[in-house]
Amino acid sequence: MSTTKRGMCVLIWEQNTAVGTVQFGMGMNNAPTDIWVINQDSPGTYKAPTYTTIASTTTTAISAADAPSATATGYRDEIDFTLVTGSSNAVTATVYDLPAARRMRW
């Protein structure tokens, strides 16, 4: 019997020095059957949503690489996901800041 979970996460991020590129990813401790992710990021200008399917433990990009419009300004990144797992493999999903794969803290 599989387990299906839906979730949503909203990240507010900013940079306080020179404008650099920001990208978000997700990684799992166990391979999911599938995780479907819709990511809507807003680095100061409209960007079309990205759609990603993940079926492994490899940390995978879920957003475009964004260069914010200004420093010291809050930007929104919305992550909507549906996770399907098998009955015997619990899965923990983690959001990362790429490319360095730094775990997000909030």
N, C-alpha and C positions, 0 to 999 in steps of 0.2 A: 504494500500500500504506500503510495507516495504522499508527500506533504506539500501543499502549496501555500506560500505566504506572500502577501503583498506588503509593500512598504514605500515610504516616501521620506526623503531627507532634503532639507533646504540648508545650504551652506552660504553664509555671508562672509566674503573674503575681501581683503584689501592689501595693497602694498604701500609701505611707507617710505620707500626710497625710489631709485630709478625704476622705470617701468620695465618689467620682464615678462616672460611668458609663464602662464599657469595652465596646468592640465590635470584633470582628475581621473582616477582609475578605481577599479574594484578588484579585490582578491578574496579568495575563499580558503578556509583551512582544509576542507574536503571538497572533492569535485561534485558540483551540483548536477542534477539531471539536466537542468537548464536554468539560467537566470536571464531574463529579458529586461533590459534597462532602456528607459527613455530619459535623456538628459537635455535640459533646457538651460543653457548658460547665457548670461547677459553681461559681457565685459564693457558695457557702455553703449553698444550698438546692437541691433537685433541680429541674432544668429538663429538659423533653423535648428530644430532639435536634432540630436543624434540618436540612432537606434543601434543597440549592441546586444548580441547574444553571446553568453559565456557558458562553457561546459567543461571547464578545467580549473585547476588551482592557480594557474598563471595570472599574475596581476595584469589586467587588461584595461586600456584606455577607454573611458566612457564619455569623454568630452573632447572637443577640439582644443588645440593649443591656443589659449587666449592671451592677447596683449591688452591689458586694461587701458581705458581712455585717459585715466589720470591716476596719480598717486594719492594716498590718504583718502580714498573714496571707496565706500562699500559697494560690492557687486554681489549679485545673487546667482547661485547655481542650484537648480532643482533636479533632484534625482528621484525618479519613479521606477520601481522595479517589481517584478514577479519572480519569485524563487520557487523552483520545484526540486525536491530531493527524494531520494529513495527512502524507504521506511527505516533503514538501519544506518544511514549516514547523516548525522546532524551536520549542518553547514553554518558556519559563522562568516558573514560577509563583512569586509572592512573597506572603507573608502580611503584612498591614498592620494597624495599630491605627487604627480609624476613630473619629470622622469626619475627623480631620486627615490620614489616609492617611500616617501616619508608618511607615516601614519598621521591622519588628521586628528587633532585633539580639539574637543569642545566641551 
